[in-house]
Amino acid sequence: LAFDFDTIFDAMYCTEDFDFASKNDILKQVLPLFPNEKAIVGDRNYDIQAGKENQIVTIGCRYGFGRLDEIQEADIIIDDIRALLTHFDY
């Protein structure tokens, strides 16, 4: 992987893997599989809301398809995906 995400994350999912279910529903399915610290990274308001509804860390990306106002409620806001390396022990 381009940014060595496999050294940071135990798993990465996309909606296609779950027949395009909502991100909230996907999180409800997969969160019990992971006892350690969890986070959702996204650039849209539905990414942040799904994380908030599932009580996990939310990381908003200032780059991507969303507008800045969509990620204002995120716990952490990053400008570059490499910034994840400074926020978590892995």
C-alpha positions as CSV (number, residue, x, y, z in Angstrom):
1,L,0.0,0.0,0.0
2,A,1.2,3.5,-0.9
3,F,1.2,4.8,2.7
4,D,1.8,1.6,4.6
5,F,-1.7,1.7,6.0
6,D,-1.4,-2.0,6.9
7,T,1.0,-1.0,9.6
8,I,-1.5,1.5,11.1
9,F,-4.8,-0.2,10.6
10,D,-6.0,-3.7,11.4
11,A,-8.6,-3.4,8.6
12,M,-9.9,-1.1,6.0
13,Y,-13.4,-1.3,4.6
14,C,-15.4,0.2,1.8
15,T,-19.2,0.3,1.3
16,E,-18.8,-2.1,-1.7
17,D,-17.7,-4.8,0.7
18,F,-21.1,-4.5,2.4
19,D,-23.4,-4.2,-0.6
20,F,-23.4,-0.4,-0.2
21,A,-24.9,-0.4,3.3
22,S,-24.6,2.9,5.3
23,K,-21.4,3.6,7.0
24,N,-23.2,3.6,10.3
25,D,-24.5,0.0,9.7
26,I,-21.1,-1.1,8.5
27,L,-19.4,0.1,11.7
28,K,-22.0,-1.6,13.8
29,Q,-21.1,-4.9,12.1
30,V,-17.3,-4.6,12.3
31,L,-16.6,-2.8,15.5
32,P,-17.1,-5.9,17.7
33,L,-14.3,-7.6,15.8
34,F,-11.7,-5.1,17.1
35,P,-11.1,-4.7,20.8
36,N,-8.4,-2.0,20.5
37,E,-8.6,1.7,19.7
38,K,-10.8,2.5,16.7
39,A,-11.2,5.4,14.3
40,I,-13.0,6.4,11.2
41,V,-11.2,8.5,8.6
42,G,-13.2,10.4,6.1
43,D,-13.9,13.6,4.2
44,R,-17.7,13.7,4.3
45,N,-20.2,14.5,7.0
46,Y,-21.7,11.0,6.9
47,D,-18.2,9.6,7.8
48,I,-18.0,11.8,10.9
49,Q,-21.6,11.1,11.9
50,A,-21.2,7.4,11.6
51,G,-18.2,7.5,13.9
52,K,-19.9,9.7,16.4
53,E,-23.0,7.5,16.5
54,N,-20.7,4.5,17.1
55,Q,-18.7,6.3,19.7
56,I,-15.3,6.0,18.0
57,V,-12.6,8.6,17.2
58,T,-13.5,10.6,14.1
59,I,-10.8,12.0,11.8
60,G,-11.8,14.5,9.1
61,C,-9.7,15.0,6.0
62,R,-9.4,18.5,4.6
63,Y,-8.6,17.0,1.3
64,G,-11.0,14.9,-0.8
65,F,-14.5,15.4,-2.0
66,G,-16.1,17.0,1.0
67,R,-16.3,20.6,2.1
68,L,-14.6,21.8,5.3
69,D,-17.9,22.5,7.0
70,E,-18.7,18.7,6.7
71,I,-15.9,17.7,9.0
72,Q,-16.0,20.4,11.6
73,E,-17.4,18.0,14.2
74,A,-14.5,15.6,13.8
75,D,-12.3,14.8,16.8
76,I,-9.2,15.3,14.7
77,I,-8.8,17.2,11.4
78,I,-5.8,16.4,9.2
79,D,-4.4,18.0,6.0
80,D,-2.4,15.0,4.8
81,I,-3.0,11.2,5.4
82,R,0.6,10.9,6.7
83,A,-0.6,13.0,9.7
84,L,-2.2,9.8,11.1
85,L,1.3,8.7,12.0
86,T,1.5,11.4,14.6
87,H,-1.9,10.7,16.3
88,F,-1.8,7.0,17.1
89,D,0.6,4.4,18.6
90,Y,0.9,1.4,16.3
